[in-house]
Amino acid sequence: MLFPKATLLGLAASAVLALSACAANPIAGSNDETPGDLRVVATTTQVADFTRNIVGDTAGINLTQLIQANQSSHSYDPSAADLTALAEANVLVINGVGLEEWLDDAIDASGFHGVTIHADAGISIQDAADKHGTDAAQEASHDHAGGNPHIWTAVGNVRTMTRTITAGLAKASPAHAAAFEAHASAYDGTLAELDTWIRTNVDRVPVDRRLLVSNHDAFGYFTAAYGITYVGSIIPSFDDNAEPSAAQIDQLVADIRKTGVKAVFSEASINPKAADTIAKEAHVEVYSGADALYGDSLGPAGSPGDTYIHSQVHNVSLILKSWGVTPSGVPPGLRE
């Protein structure tokens, strides 16, 4: 959701004042900074987590995450502090595919003039026509012009994204390139382990039982990557702020009954009321609250979705449970 220009101008003015008042001070969240530190801003919870794993414990890197846990990327409005961090940044890491609809205005308001790393580079993007069970033409007006932005839901895409982010950071700070690449290599090994664990578990389930219904169209890459049929979503849009029509709700209930779906999944960053209603009408189980999926956002520290790795293990474990399958033991590297 785009915020009013007047709001942006007010936030920009606050950011300028903050910069003027404390230009000599480090950005909040950083320790022992020096003037030569690399200041990196990452937009979403996911790209911030990937960037954090690449940076690791490398000294001299200050990383600021804009969107916070359980916060929708679609309705996010930058604060004055966010614009200040963006104004001071050398590097901006974004998800891309039009997810950050507010970004151009935020860059204009902050005066950011650093390097932007587009994490979606090299990813094959799904468009509205790839959505199962919806009228692509009808929904196009509600979705992102660039296609489905939820690229991180497939682990293979994340491996590509981390390579892109690593290359961008190494170019921005050659002195730290070796450290970035070492951390990225270790993280890629964990991602490969995660991908294998997901495939091994999903492959245990007959294809005709691999069915998924979620809050909104956030899992298209996930279902395509792992051979899962996406029956439909409560909000038939890539944008979690859209509203389903009565006809769309009726159609989803009919599809659930027809296909034999056993459960409807809410998402941690979306109100579960609609999911509860659909599940009751279709007479199936609903997974919400602590059992909601992590879709558009990761969770807060200590939650089952506080990192990308943890969120995928959480999501897949619950989906398997809805199919009547107990997941095989999670490798230690995926629990850390």
Buried (B, 14 or more C-beta within 10 A) or exposed (E): EEBEEEBBEEBBEBBBEBBEEEEEEBBEEBEEBEEEBBBBBBBBBBBBBBBBBBBBEBEBBBBBBBBEBBBBBBBBBBEBBBBBBBBBBBBBBBBBBBBBBBBEBBBEBBBBEBBBBBBBBEBEBBBBEBBBBBEEEEBBEBBBEBBBBBBBBBBBBBBBBBBBBBBBBBEBBEEBBEBBBBBBEEBBEBBEBBBEBBBEBBEEBEEEBBBBBBBBBBBBBBBBBBEBBBBBBBBBBBBBEBEBEEEBBEBBBEBBEEBEBBBBBBBBBBEBEBBBBBBEBBEBBBBBEEBBBBBBBBBEEEBBBBBBBBBBBBBBBBBBBBBEBEBEEBBEEBEE
